[in-house]
Amino acid sequence: MRGIMLSVGMTLAALAALSALALTAEPGTAAGNAFHFKVSGQGAEAGWSTCPFKELPEPNVVCTDTFLFAVDQAVLDNGTRFSDKFLFIDQFSFKFDRKGNFVFLSETFGFAGGADVTLSVDRKLTNASASATLLLTTCTPDRRGNVTCSDGPGTVSGSWTGQGDLQRVNDFSVFVSKGFKDVFRVNGTLRNASTSAQIDGSAVPGTQFFGDIFDLTFGEVFVCHGGC
């Protein structure tokens, strides 16, 4: 079960990264493309949400989901390699209207590597910490649904405390829908963890719904068949 939870957590983080990077592409370039994301080494990840997990939120109640991910090495879709620490943050706000329609409100995301990131993970995966100075991009829609983005400097930090036993994971999964195909493989060791994190000195809002400290390799290919 925990291996499945890790795969879900890693997929969320990776897809968030892919989505964030896709926002920087020119309109229409994402359609029909295959996006790749790889990481390896020690690291930690976590996710939080301000909304309940078993039911849709009440109409017009704003939900904020936050994902934090840090690792020794990473390779992004455009071939950029971070062989000396990598950190990614994504915070996404949305709501549902009275008809049940999803409404995007805002997204803030950013990533950094090398000297801009500090990452510490002990050998037994019982404690981890990460921090970064990075460029944060915030995107919001206007009343017509046109999305505009702006950049600004920011800071991110997080700490993890391991809980429970070490667990071995070796998983290969494929998700297919009409619009996309997602294939990922993960192999390594992890420990569940409680987490706290801050963005620009403010605590990440919501309840943690996953968190772990890991030593693993992970690779993902996301193939878009339409205008996703």
RATA-V748173 format. One record per backbone hydrogen bond with DSSP energy under -1.0 kcal/mol. NH is the residue of the N-H (numbers start at 1). CO is the residue of the C=O. Records with the same first field share a line. If there is no record, write none. Layout:
# RATA-V748173
NH=CO ; CO
This chain:
# RATA-V748173
5=1
6=2
7=3
8=4
9=5
10=6
11=7
12=8
13=9
14=10
15=11
16=12
17=13
18=14
19=15
20=16
21=17
22=18
23=19
24=21
25=22
29=26
33=30
35=222
37=220
38=75
39=218
40=73
41=216
43=214
44=70
45=212
46=68
47=210
48=66
49=207
50=64
60=96
61=58
63=94
65=92
66=48
67=90
68=46
69=88
70=44
71=86
72=42
73=40
74=82
75=38
76=80
79=76
82=74
85=72
86=71
87=112
88=69
89=110
90=67
91=108
92=65
93=106
94=63
95=103
97=101
100=97
103=95
105=93
106=93
107=139
108=91
109=137
110=89
112=87
114=85
116=113
117=114
118=131
120=129
122=127
125=122
128=160
129=120
130=158
131=118
132=156
133=116
134=154
136=152
137=109
138=150
139=107
140=148
142=146
145=142
148=140
150=138
152=136
154=134
156=132
157=198
158=130
159=196
160=128
161=194
162=126
163=192
167=190
169=188
171=186
173=184
175=182
177=180
181=223
182=175
183=221
184=173
185=219
186=171
187=217
188=169
189=215
190=167
191=213
193=211
194=161
196=159
198=157
199=202
200=155
202=199
204=197
207=49
209=47
210=47
212=45
213=191
214=43
215=189
216=41
217=187
218=39
219=185
220=37
221=183
222=35
223=181
224=33
225=179
